[in-house]
Amino acid sequence: MNQIKIGRFIAECRKKSNLTQMQLAEKLGITDKAISKWERGVAMPDTSIMLELCDILCISVNELLSGEKINMENSNQKNEQLLIDMAKELEKKNKTIWSSMRAIMIVSMAVLIAGIFIAAFLIPEGVWQLVTILGVCVVFLIPCFYALKLEVSVGAYKCKECGCEIVPTYKEVMMAMHRGFTRHLKCPKCNKRTWCKKVLKK
């Protein structure tokens, strides 16, 4: 999806409807700054107000996401291209989240190892050594919980037995035994507990 093209299309449709940015914002219950961001291609309309926006501008959602008017002859082709673009965008976003999660884990591990090394060799035995070790562990755990949340938010876990793709809850993933990005989960389809490998595509 081309945000710049979509932004220009929103501005064009708004002007054809004889609406200012402020008037359109009032109809949608948002600020005119949000409209300005859309029209400049900086941001996209939230999915919760997309239908209402399309109704006001007298366009379809497909036309909004394509950034142009669609005639009936090209409708199916545009729909297919739109679905492909959306799938590519989702895959790109998932890969970015996955990379961020890996980076958080690597940095957290480095901090943990460095902290334990400092506590063990540079701080004399006693209360301060214990406080440092506990502090380092807390600093390590906070990003780990966040990284786990990112891991759950993308893709799915593939059941080794039946190949079903499982999307578990955060709690289920947190309580499951794991080996890297493979977790011991119960499959809702075959009802068996197996080591399910993480896959990015749901």
C-alpha positions in Angstrom: 0.0 0.0 0.0 1.2 3.5 -1.0 0.5 5.8 2.0 1.4 8.9 0.0 -1.0 7.9 -2.8 -3.7 7.1 -0.2 -3.1 10.4 1.5 -3.5 12.4 -1.7 -6.7 10.5 -2.5 -8.2 11.3 0.9 -7.4 15.0 0.4 -8.9 14.9 -3.1 -12.1 13.2 -2.0 -12.4 15.5 1.0 -12.2 18.6 -1.2 -14.7 17.1 -3.6 -17.1 16.7 -0.7 -16.5 20.4 0.2 -15.1 19.6 3.6 -12.2 21.2 5.5 -9.8 19.0 7.5 -11.5 20.4 10.6 -15.0 19.5 9.4 -14.0 16.0 8.5 -12.3 15.6 11.8 -15.4 16.7 13.7 -17.6 14.2 11.8 -15.1 11.4 12.7 -14.6 12.6 16.3 -10.9 13.0 15.9 -8.4 15.9 15.6 -7.6 17.8 12.3 -4.0 16.9 13.0 -4.8 13.2 12.3 -6.4 14.2 9.0 -3.4 16.2 8.1 -1.1 13.2 8.9 -3.2 10.9 6.6 -3.2 13.4 3.7 0.6 13.8 4.0 1.1 10.0 4.0 2.6 10.0 7.5 -0.1 7.8 9.0 -3.1 5.6 7.9 -6.7 5.9 9.2 -7.5 3.5 12.0 -9.5 0.5 11.0 -12.2 1.4 13.5 -13.1 4.6 11.6 -12.3 3.4 8.0 -15.9 2.5 7.1 -17.2 5.8 8.5 -14.5 7.8 6.6 -15.5 5.9 3.4 -19.2 6.7 3.9 -18.4 10.4 4.4 -16.2 10.6 1.3 -18.5 8.4 -0.8 -15.9 5.8 -1.6 -15.4 2.1 -0.9 -12.7 0.7 1.4 -11.0 -0.9 -1.6 -10.8 2.5 -3.3 -9.4 4.0 0.0 -6.7 1.4 0.3 -5.9 1.5 -3.4 -5.7 5.3 -3.3 -7.9 5.7 -6.4 -11.3 5.3 -7.9 -11.9 1.7 -9.1 -14.2 0.9 -12.1 -16.1 -2.4 -12.1 -13.9 -3.9 -14.9 -10.7 -3.5 -12.8 -12.4 -4.3 -9.4 -11.4 -8.0 -9.1 -7.8 -7.3 -10.3 -7.5 -4.4 -7.8 -8.9 -6.6 -5.0 -6.4 -9.3 -5.6 -3.5 -6.9 -5.8 -4.7 -5.2 -2.6 -4.8 -8.6 -0.7 -1.3 -9.4 -2.0 0.0 -5.9 -0.8 -1.7 -6.3 2.6 -0.2 -9.8 3.0 3.3 -8.5 2.1 2.9 -5.6 4.5 1.9 -7.9 7.3 4.8 -10.2 6.6 7.2 -7.2 6.6 5.8 -6.0 9.9 6.1 -9.5 11.4 9.7 -9.8 10.4 10.4 -6.4 11.9 8.8 -7.4 15.2 10.7 -10.7 15.1 14.0 -8.9 14.5 13.3 -6.5 17.4 12.5 -9.4 19.7 15.8 -11.1 18.9 17.7 -7.9 19.4 16.1 -7.4 22.8 17.0 -10.9 23.9 20.7 -10.5 22.7 21.1 -7.2 24.5 19.4 -8.6 27.6 21.7 -11.6 27.7 24.8 -9.3 27.2 23.6 -7.1 30.1 23.0 -10.2 32.3 26.5 -11.7 31.6 28.2 -8.3 32.1 26.3 -7.6 35.3 27.1 -11.0 36.8 30.8 -10.6 35.8 30.9 -7.2 37.5 29.2 -8.5 40.6 31.4 -11.6 40.9 34.8 -10.0 40.2 34.6 -6.2 40.8 32.3 -5.9 43.9 33.5 -7.3 47.3 31.4 -10.1 48.8 28.5 -8.8 50.9 25.2 -7.0 50.7 26.2 -4.8 47.7 27.2 -7.8 45.6 23.8 -9.5 46.3 21.9 -6.2 45.5 23.8 -5.9 42.2 23.0 -9.5 41.2 19.3 -9.1 42.1 19.2 -5.7 40.2 20.8 -7.3 37.1 18.3 -10.2 37.2 15.4 -7.7 37.3 16.9 -5.7 34.5 17.2 -8.9 32.5 13.7 -10.2 33.2 11.7 -7.0 32.2 12.8 -7.0 28.5 12.4 -10.8 28.5 8.7 -10.5 29.3 8.4 -7.8 26.6 10.2 -10.0 24.1 7.9 -12.9 24.9 4.9 -10.6 24.2 6.4 -9.8 20.8 7.0 -13.5 20.1 3.4 -14.3 20.8 2.1 -11.4 18.7 3.6 -12.7 15.4 3.0 -15.9 13.5 2.0 -19.2 15.1 3.4 -22.4 16.6 3.3 -25.5 14.3 2.1 -28.8 15.9 4.7 -31.5 15.2 1.9 -34.2 15.1 -0.8 -32.8 12.8 0.8 -29.6 11.3 -2.0 -27.4 12.8 -0.8 -23.8 13.4 -1.5 -22.8 17.0 -2.0 -19.3 18.2 -1.7 -19.6 22.1 -2.3 -17.0 24.7 0.5 -15.1 26.4 0.0 -17.1 29.6 0.1 -20.5 27.7 3.4 -19.5 26.1 4.9 -18.2 29.3 4.0 -21.4 31.2 5.2 -23.7 28.5 8.6 -25.4 28.5 10.8 -24.1 25.6 13.9 -24.7 23.6 14.7 -21.4 22.0 11.7 -20.6 19.8 10.2 -24.1 20.1 7.6 -24.5 22.9 5.9 -27.5 24.4 2.2 -26.8 23.7 -1.1 -28.6 23.5 -2.7 -28.7 20.1 -6.4 -27.9 20.0 -6.9 -30.1 16.9 -5.2 -33.4 17.8 -5.2 -32.7 21.6 -1.5 -33.8 21.9 1.3 -32.0 23.7 4.3 -31.7 21.3 7.3 -29.4 20.7 5.8 -26.8 18.4 8.1 -24.7 16.3 7.5 -21.0 15.7 6.5 -20.0 12.2 6.0 -16.4 11.1 3.0 -17.0 8.8 -0.4 -17.8 10.6 
